[in-house]
Amino acid sequence: MSVVEALLESSEQDTNLLIGNDNKGDNFDVPRDIDFLFKTNDAQKAETVCGFINDNNYANARVEHVGNDYQILAVVAMQSNQHIICSVSGLMTCIGKLFDVEYDGWGCVLQNT
């Protein structure tokens, strides 16, 4: 899949998730920690991606060992308005493609205030 195709797919998934969150009463203007998840079975790639994200201050990232695989959890405190979340998720999509790791999307605790 090309970078453009990955970005289009990611944007569609992000928008669908936001629609679902809106239906549950989420207030997108309230900042919260948003988790962006990457997956790989290569420990070195996991450390490289984590270091890249942290070194460039894109998020606060850490590597988690899960069974035989590795996850990179990147956390950003931010609002979840569509233009913001799609921009950051797009960056994470590009990082996944750049380092050949799976970007598995984002999640957060809804803010119903």
C-alpha positions as a printed Julia matrix, in Angstrom:
113×3 Matrix{Float64}:
   0.0     0.0    0.0
   1.37    3.42  -0.93
   1.72    6.27   1.56
  -1.15    8.12  -0.12
  -3.42    5.08   0.13
  -2.45    4.59   3.78
  -3.21    8.24   4.55
  -6.61    8.05   2.85
  -7.48    4.85   4.71
  -6.3     6.3    8.02
  -8.31    9.49   7.5
 -11.46    7.5    6.8
 -10.95    5.35   9.91
 -10.23    8.43  12.03
 -13.4    10.14  10.83
 -15.5     7.03  11.5
 -14.09    6.8   15.03
 -14.83   10.48  15.63
 -18.42   10.03  14.42
 -18.83    7.16  16.89
 -17.31    9.22  19.71
 -19.61   12.15  18.83
 -22.61    9.83  19.03
 -21.44    8.88  22.55
 -21.34   12.56  23.58
 -17.6    13.22  23.43
 -16.62   16.9   23.79
 -13.78   17.16  21.26
 -12.63   20.53  22.64
 -11.54   19.05  25.99
  -7.86   18.06  25.89
  -7.03   14.5   26.9
  -4.28   11.92  26.47
  -4.63   10.24  23.09
  -2.8     6.96  22.53
  -1.33    6.13  19.11
  -0.31    2.49  18.72
   2.29    0.82  16.52
   3.0    -2.93  16.32
   6.01   -4.93  15.15
   7.7    -8.26  15.83
  11.16   -6.65  15.58
  12.63   -5.35  18.86
  15.16   -3.12  17.09
  12.48   -1.5   14.93
  10.36   -0.91  18.03
  13.24    0.87  19.78
  14.07    2.87  16.64
  10.49    4.08  16.17
  10.16    4.9   19.86
  13.41    6.86  19.79
  12.4     8.72  16.61
   9.07    9.78  18.11
  10.63   10.87  21.4
  13.68   12.56  19.85
  11.45   14.69  17.63
   8.95   15.43  20.42
   6.03   14.09  18.38
   4.7    12.27  21.45
   5.78   10.58  24.67
   6.49    7.05  23.45
   7.45    3.8   25.12
   7.98    0.21  23.95
   5.9    -2.59  25.46
   6.74   -6.29  25.01
   3.55   -8.28  24.33
   4.07  -12.0   23.86
   6.47  -12.38  20.93
   5.67   -8.91  19.6
   6.37   -5.29  20.49
   4.09   -2.31  20.72
   5.08    1.33  20.64
   2.56    3.44  22.55
   2.86    7.14  21.71
   0.8     9.48  23.9
  -0.11   13.09  23.08
  -2.16   15.4   25.33
  -4.43   17.24  22.89
  -7.94   17.97  21.73
  -9.55   15.45  19.42
 -11.11   17.85  16.91
 -11.16   16.29  13.44
  -8.55   18.53  11.83
  -6.15   18.02  14.76
  -6.59   14.27  15.19
  -6.4    13.6   11.43
  -3.19   15.63  11.18
  -1.46   13.8   14.03
  -2.79   10.43  12.92
  -1.52   11.22   9.41
   1.94   11.86  10.85
   1.78    8.54  12.72
   0.68    6.8    9.51
   3.76    8.21   7.76
   6.03    7.1   10.61
   4.6     3.59  10.35
   5.27    3.5    6.61
   8.74    5.08   7.01
   9.9     2.42   9.49
   7.81   -0.47   8.1
   5.81   -1.05  11.3
   2.05   -1.38  11.61
   0.26    1.78  12.74
  -2.85    0.48  14.53
  -4.66    3.78  15.06
  -5.54    5.83  18.12
  -7.82    5.82  21.12
  -8.72    7.95  24.12
 -11.05    8.26  27.07
 -14.16   10.18  26.01
 -14.75   13.56  27.65
 -18.47   13.97  28.23
 -18.46   17.42  29.86
